[in-house]
């Protein structure tokens, strides 16, 4: 069925259709669940970042250590990392809550949202490959691990955040 035909029949053309909402807090936004989703997603992001970068990719970073800051320098910039990750999670969860949560009733949409956000945010890995003389394997690992991470964040956000006006079902 075409998009125009679906619209004429009053059917949504895509089950994850975004609502035409502003960034203002809406009446059905569940602030407590929103904050909880941000906190849980932040913890999940930090745990998966540790597993990806602190465990899995450590040999890659050691083999190319001339490209990176020293451990002491990284630690001195950790507040910037924390702030960036927190901003990412807040944006991720608010976009879900404002655009998808009240219209989404299935896990598949959460996976799709995570995949799209991963593709959107993963572009930096490709750009870094172009501008930093690093092996392509590092950029590929960053890109695909980031997609897996955002899919997981999509699922976590789906299960934790619930809008006030309707119950989200699996």
C-alpha positions as CSV (number, residue, x, y, z in Angstrom):
1,X,0.0,0.0,0.0
2,X,1.4,3.4,-0.9
3,X,1.8,6.2,1.6
4,X,-1.0,8.3,0.0
5,X,-3.4,5.3,0.0
6,X,-2.6,4.6,3.6
7,X,-3.3,8.2,4.6
8,X,-6.6,8.2,2.7
9,X,-7.7,5.1,4.5
10,X,-6.8,6.8,7.8
11,X,-4.1,4.2,8.5
12,X,-0.7,5.2,9.6
13,X,1.8,4.6,6.8
14,X,4.5,3.6,9.3
15,X,3.7,2.2,12.7
16,X,6.3,4.3,14.4
17,X,5.0,7.6,13.1
18,X,6.3,10.6,14.9
19,X,3.9,12.9,16.6
20,X,3.8,16.5,15.6
21,X,5.0,17.7,19.0
22,X,7.2,20.5,20.2
23,X,9.9,20.1,22.7
24,X,7.6,21.5,25.4
25,X,6.7,19.1,28.2
26,X,3.4,17.6,27.1
27,X,0.6,16.6,29.5
28,X,1.1,12.9,29.0
29,X,4.9,13.0,29.4
30,X,5.8,10.9,32.5
31,X,8.6,13.0,34.1
32,X,9.4,10.4,36.8
33,X,9.8,7.6,34.2
34,X,11.7,10.0,31.9
35,X,14.3,10.7,34.6
36,X,14.5,7.0,35.5
37,X,15.0,6.2,31.8
38,X,17.8,8.7,31.5
39,X,19.5,7.3,34.6
40,X,19.2,3.7,33.5
41,X,20.3,4.5,29.9
42,X,23.3,6.4,31.3
43,X,24.3,3.5,33.4
44,X,23.9,1.1,30.4
45,X,25.9,3.4,28.2
46,X,28.7,3.6,30.7
47,X,28.8,-0.2,31.3
48,X,28.8,-1.0,27.6
49,X,31.4,1.7,26.9
50,X,33.6,0.1,29.5
51,X,33.1,-3.3,27.9
52,X,33.7,-2.0,24.4
53,X,36.6,0.4,25.0
54,X,38.0,-0.7,28.3
55,X,38.0,-4.5,27.4
56,X,37.3,-5.4,23.8
57,X,39.2,-2.6,22.1
58,X,42.1,-2.2,24.5
59,X,44.5,-4.2,22.3
60,X,43.6,-1.9,19.3
61,X,44.2,1.2,21.3
62,X,47.5,-0.1,22.7
63,X,48.7,-1.0,19.1
64,X,48.0,2.6,18.0
65,X,48.8,4.4,21.2
66,X,50.7,7.2,19.4
67,X,47.3,8.4,18.1
68,X,45.6,8.8,21.5
69,X,46.0,10.9,24.7
70,X,47.8,9.2,27.6
71,X,45.7,7.7,30.3
72,X,46.5,10.6,32.6
73,X,45.3,13.1,29.9
74,X,42.1,11.1,29.3
75,X,41.4,11.1,33.0
76,X,41.9,14.9,33.1
77,X,39.3,15.2,30.4
78,X,36.8,12.7,31.8
79,X,34.3,15.4,32.9
80,X,33.9,16.3,29.2
81,X,33.3,12.6,28.4
82,X,30.7,12.4,31.2
83,X,28.9,15.5,30.0
84,X,28.9,14.4,26.4
85,X,27.5,11.0,27.3
86,X,24.9,12.5,29.6
87,X,23.8,14.9,26.9
88,X,23.6,12.0,24.4
89,X,21.4,10.0,26.7
90,X,19.1,12.9,27.6
91,X,18.6,13.6,23.9
92,X,18.1,9.9,23.1
93,X,15.4,9.4,25.8
94,X,13.6,12.7,25.1
95,X,13.4,12.0,21.4
96,X,11.9,8.6,22.2
97,X,9.5,10.1,24.8
98,X,8.4,13.0,22.5
99,X,8.3,11.2,19.2
100,X,7.8,7.5,19.6
101,X,6.6,6.4,23.1
102,X,2.9,7.3,22.9
103,X,2.6,5.8,19.4
104,X,4.7,2.7,19.8
105,X,3.4,-0.6,21.1
106,X,6.1,-3.0,20.1
107,X,9.7,-3.9,20.7
108,X,10.5,-3.9,17.0
109,X,10.0,-0.1,16.8
110,X,12.4,0.3,19.8
111,X,15.0,-1.7,17.9
112,X,14.4,0.3,14.8
113,X,14.7,3.6,16.7
114,X,18.0,2.3,18.3
115,X,19.3,1.3,14.8
116,X,18.5,4.7,13.3
117,X,20.0,6.6,16.2
118,X,23.1,4.3,15.9
119,X,23.4,5.0,12.2
120,X,22.9,8.8,12.9
121,X,25.4,9.0,15.7
122,X,27.9,6.5,14.2
123,X,28.8,8.7,11.3
124,X,31.5,10.2,13.5
125,X,33.5,6.9,13.4
126,X,33.7,7.1,9.6
127,X,34.7,10.8,9.8
128,X,37.4,10.0,12.3
129,X,38.7,7.3,10.0
130,X,39.1,9.9,7.3
131,X,40.9,12.5,9.5
132,X,42.9,10.3,11.9
133,X,45.5,7.9,10.5
134,X,44.0,4.8,12.2
135,X,43.3,1.3,11.0
136,X,39.9,0.9,9.4
137,X,39.2,-1.9,11.9
138,X,39.0,0.6,14.8
139,X,36.5,2.8,12.9
140,X,34.5,-0.3,12.0
141,X,34.4,-1.6,15.6
142,X,33.3,1.9,16.8
143,X,30.6,2.1,14.1
144,X,29.1,-1.4,14.7
145,X,29.5,-1.4,18.5
146,X,27.8,2.0,18.6
147,X,24.9,0.6,16.6
148,X,24.6,-2.4,19.0
149,X,24.8,0.1,21.9
150,X,22.0,2.3,20.6
151,X,19.8,-0.7,19.9
152,X,20.3,-1.8,23.5
153,X,19.5,1.8,24.6
154,X,16.4,1.8,22.5
155,X,15.2,-1.4,24.2
156,X,16.1,-0.1,27.7
157,X,14.3,3.1,27.0
158,X,11.2,1.2,25.6
159,X,11.0,-0.9,28.8
160,X,11.7,1.9,31.3
161,X,9.9,4.9,29.9
162,X,6.1,4.7,29.8
163,X,3.9,7.7,28.8
164,X,1.2,8.7,31.3
165,X,-1.8,8.4,29.0
166,X,-1.3,4.9,27.6
167,X,0.4,1.7,28.6
168,X,3.1,0.5,26.2
169,X,2.7,-3.1,25.3
170,X,5.2,-5.6,23.9
